[in-house]
Structure formats: C-alpha cells, structure tokens
C-alpha cells in the first residue's frame, strides 16, 4: 500500500501504539464483561469523570484563546488528552496496594479518556477520509472476530488479519490506533459463575 511508506517514527507511534491499545482494549472489555464495570452504575462514574476531564480543559482553552486569533482555536483538543501510558505504568507499580474498586476506577478513567481523545482525532482532525479502505477494513476485522470467537489461536491466521485491519484503517485516514481498540474488543471473555457466566471456576479468564 502506497500510504504505508512511512518513516520509522510513524511506524513506532502508530504501530506500537496500536498494539498497546489492543492490550488496553482487552483489559477494558474484561472489566465491562466480567469485572466491576459490568454493572452500569459502577461504569457510569469513571466514564462521566473521563468526559468531564476532557470537556473542562477544552472549554478553558477555548475561553483563554477566544481573542488570540489565527489558528489558535484549532488546538482545543490538545489539553483533553492524558498520558495513559504513564497512568497505567503507575497503576502497574502500585496497583497491588490499591483497593480493587479504586484501581478499576483509575484504569477506566484513563482508558476512556484516551479512547475519547482518539475519537476526537478521528472525527475532527482527519484531513482526508477514504471510505473504501475504511469499509474494506470491516472484512478482516469481522474475520478476526469470528476466528477468536471460535477459539482459534493460530498466529498465522490472526496476525495477518490484525495487520490488514490496521493497514486499511491507516489507509482510510482514521487514526490507526483505533484498529487496536476494535481488535481488542472482539476477543471474547469467559465469565465465572459468580459473575453470571457458565464457567464454574473461581476466576475470570479470557478466551485468548
């Protein structure tokens, strides 16, 4: 693909970040399906906190730059993003010493904030949207979903489908890391009986 003739730093940013968000998507889906966030009341608080944490900095930025002129207002989305990698790194270090509810709240807050930031980039900062590769991306994504739902673990099947999904997303003009999130959300989660699932084990485990 012509659009994939990219410099090394772009491969590192879009490629590695997509892998990172794939893992984040797995963790977030586990929380929504079998974790504390499976109850809408528990999920609403960190989601609303993330939305508020994005809206208020954007409003303050716009108010401060109303009279600046030029293209200053085009940067309204800059203060909305947080450093999710730093936040999750801190959680990884001290997470075992935090209550489960607090850890889940902070994880959801950081992840939802960054997912919304990616959505803003995709909607407001996509210069050229190419519909054909965006629509074509749904094919390998659907095949990947079917494969993981059938518990297929063959890397030579899953990896090409994942890479093709990422490449087509990149070609469409939408931020390529969105592909990582979508792929992560397709992976099934098995719930224990305590969480309302058929599995009789004490814990919760992923299918992959």
Protein Blocks (a to p, Z undefined) as FASTA:
>chain_A
ZZlmccfklmmmmmmmmmmmmmmmmmmmmmmmmmmklpmklmmmmmmmmmmmmmmmmmmm
mmmmmmngpjllmmmmmmmpccfklmmmmmmmmmmmpcfklmmmmmmmmmmmmmmmmmmm
mmmmcmbacfklmmmmmmmmmmmmmmmmnopabfklmmmmmmmmmmmmmmnopafklmmm
mmmmmpccdddfknopabfbfbdcdfZZ
